[in-house]
Amino acid sequence: MYGLNGRKLLLTGGATGIGRRIATRLAEEGCDIGIVDMNVVEAEATADLVEKAGCRCTVYQANVGDYDAVSGAVQAFLRDHGHIDVLANNAGVISLGKVEDVSVEEWRRVFNVNVEGVFYFCKAAVPHLRTRKAGRIVNTASWYGKIGKPHYSAYCASKFAVIGLTQSLAMELAPLGINVNAVCPGTIVETGMRDEADKRSIQEGVPTAKQREAQIPIGRVGLPEDIARAVAFLASDEAAYMTGQAINVTGGLWMH
Ligand SMILES: NC(=O)c1ccc[n+]([C@@H]2O[C@H](COP(=O)([O-])OP(=O)(O)OC[C@H]3O[C@@H](n4cnc5c(N)ncnc54)[C@H](O)[C@@H]3O)[C@@H](O)[C@H]2O)c1
């Protein structure tokens, strides 16, 4: 356990997959949570799990790629919970296709959610964190934010951007004791994105998660739980001397 009892977590993309497990893992730690997601039905199901663990959970239906909606969700969370201890920017979308086949609209969709979504939440929440001179931000990037891969140009470029934003903001906020880090998942199964990526991988003729499992040094694909544990650590005082880091949680698939 990481001493997070009573902390207030604002989490994006908490309806399914990694985000749902971040919510339940931090609820096990005793955090009250606000979930921002488009998928309100699954977000409410996550909220039920959080409440079963004895914590408060509120759901805000919003598109992270819409600044007015993001700003409204942050204000609603502050009204409901009082303050933000941890902002976890986890919502994201995947896209596959060779560069010449990616439409301009598709490229913009990926950047709107994966990059602008993180920027918008930081922009809306940082003034509050500055006033309190406290807080943690944990962004979900990817090991694809550290190396380009064929058929993943939009996704890779968006996750490189998340790491760049993480580093810049970390330097801006470090003097205030506010830490900003990213977690970089490897091949994580049992998520909506993985199902979508596997379907598209078959169409594109690139390997699926299971087909890549043999390349993972630890010998298995990852689970949402593996990422949630790292987020809990980065959200805690145990990570007080870490900022601007992009932590790989890949089973050894990537080591830089
Ligand atoms: N699964 C993997 O292998 C893997 C690997 C590396 C990084 N990631 C990252 O992990 C994060 C979570 O993905 P996941 O694998 O759990 O997939 P997922 O599809 O299960 O979760 C994504 C969540 O984001 C929400 N979301 C998507 N677009 C949104 C929008 N515009 N506004 C609000 N909410 C939105 C979805 O409703 C969902 O709840 C993503 O940032 C993803 O890029 C996943």
The ligand as an SDF file (V2000), in Angstrom:
LIG
                    3D

 44 48  0  0  0  0  0  0  0  0999 V2000
   -3.6760   -1.7090  -23.9110 N   0  0  0  0  0  0  0  0  0  0  0  0
   -2.4090   -1.4980  -24.2150 C   0  0  0  0  0  0  0  0  0  0  0  0
   -1.6670   -2.4010  -24.6350 O   0  0  0  0  0  0  0  0  0  0  0  0
   -1.8090   -0.1180  -24.0290 C   0  0  0  0  0  0  0  0  0  0  0  0
   -0.4340    0.0190  -24.2600 C   0  0  0  0  0  0  0  0  0  0  0  0
    0.1400    1.2640  -24.1090 C   0  0  0  0  0  0  0  0  0  0  0  0
   -0.6300    2.3410  -23.6910 C   0  0  0  0  0  0  0  0  0  0  0  0
   -1.9630    2.1760  -23.4820 N   0  0  0  0  0  0  0  0  0  0  0  0
   -2.7200    3.3690  -23.0650 C   0  0  0  0  0  0  0  0  0  0  0  0
   -3.5130    3.0750  -21.9360 O   0  0  0  0  0  0  0  0  0  0  0  0
   -4.6250    3.9730  -21.8890 C   0  0  0  0  0  0  0  0  0  0  0  0
   -5.8960    3.1750  -21.6100 C   0  0  0  0  0  0  0  0  0  0  0  0
   -6.1540    2.3090  -22.6990 O   0  0  0  0  0  0  0  0  0  0  0  0
   -6.7650    0.8420  -22.5400 P   0  0  0  0  0  0  0  0  0  0  0  0
   -5.8280   -0.1060  -23.2000 O   0  0  0  0  0  0  0  0  0  0  0  0
   -7.1990    0.5980  -21.1470 O   0  0  0  0  0  0  0  0  0  0  0  0
   -8.0290    0.9390  -23.5370 O   0  0  0  0  0  0  0  0  0  0  0  0
   -9.5830    1.1420  -23.2590 P   0  0  0  0  0  0  0  0  0  0  0  0
  -10.1730    1.4000  -24.6040 O   0  0  0  0  0  0  0  0  0  0  0  0
  -10.1270    0.0110  -22.4660 O   0  0  0  0  0  0  0  0  0  0  0  0
   -9.6460    2.4570  -22.3710 O   0  0  0  0  0  0  0  0  0  0  0  0
   -9.6830    3.7610  -22.9230 C   0  0  0  0  0  0  0  0  0  0  0  0
  -10.6860    4.5890  -22.1220 C   0  0  0  0  0  0  0  0  0  0  0  0
  -10.6550    5.9330  -22.6190 O   0  0  0  0  0  0  0  0  0  0  0  0
  -11.9960    6.3440  -22.8580 C   0  0  0  0  0  0  0  0  0  0  0  0
  -11.9980    7.3550  -23.9160 N   0  0  0  0  0  0  0  0  0  0  0  0
  -11.5940    7.1960  -25.2080 C   0  0  0  0  0  0  0  0  0  0  0  0
  -11.7480    8.3400  -25.8900 N   0  0  0  0  0  0  0  0  0  0  0  0
  -12.2620    9.2540  -25.0220 C   0  0  0  0  0  0  0  0  0  0  0  0
  -12.6280   10.6170  -25.1130 C   0  0  0  0  0  0  0  0  0  0  0  0
  -12.5260   11.2890  -26.2710 N   0  0  0  0  0  0  0  0  0  0  0  0
  -13.0980   11.2480  -24.0170 N   0  0  0  0  0  0  0  0  0  0  0  0
  -13.2340   10.5700  -22.8400 C   0  0  0  0  0  0  0  0  0  0  0  0
  -12.9020    9.2810  -22.6800 N   0  0  0  0  0  0  0  0  0  0  0  0
  -12.4180    8.6190  -23.7540 C   0  0  0  0  0  0  0  0  0  0  0  0
  -12.7350    5.0640  -23.2620 C   0  0  0  0  0  0  0  0  0  0  0  0
  -14.1370    5.1810  -23.1440 O   0  0  0  0  0  0  0  0  0  0  0  0
  -12.1260    4.0810  -22.2780 C   0  0  0  0  0  0  0  0  0  0  0  0
  -12.7780    4.1200  -21.0440 O   0  0  0  0  0  0  0  0  0  0  0  0
   -4.6310    4.7130  -23.2280 C   0  0  0  0  0  0  0  0  0  0  0  0
   -4.0710    6.0090  -23.0620 O   0  0  0  0  0  0  0  0  0  0  0  0
   -3.7060    3.8680  -24.0840 C   0  0  0  0  0  0  0  0  0  0  0  0
   -3.0880    4.6100  -25.1170 O   0  0  0  0  0  0  0  0  0  0  0  0
   -2.5790    0.9780  -23.6390 C   0  0  0  0  0  0  0  0  0  0  0  0
  1  2  1  0
  2  3  2  0
  2  4  1  0
  4  5  1  0
  4 44  2  0
  5  6  2  0
  6  7  1  0
  7  8  2  0
  8  9  1  0
  8 44  1  0
  9 10  1  0
  9 42  1  0
 10 11  1  0
 11 12  1  0
 11 40  1  0
 12 13  1  0
 13 14  1  0
 14 15  2  0
 14 16  1  0
 14 17  1  0
 17 18  1  0
 18 19  2  0
 18 20  1  0
 18 21  1  0
 21 22  1  0
 22 23  1  0
 23 24  1  0
 23 38  1  0
 24 25  1  0
 25 26  1  0
 25 36  1  0
 26 27  1  0
 26 35  1  0
 27 28  2  0
 28 29  1  0
 29 30  1  0
 29 35  2  0
 30 31  1  0
 30 32  2  0
 32 33  1  0
 33 34  2  0
 34 35  1  0
 36 37  1  0
 36 38  1  0
 38 39  1  0
 40 41  1  0
 40 42  1  0
 42 43  1  0
M  CHG  2   8   1  16  -1
M  END
$$$$
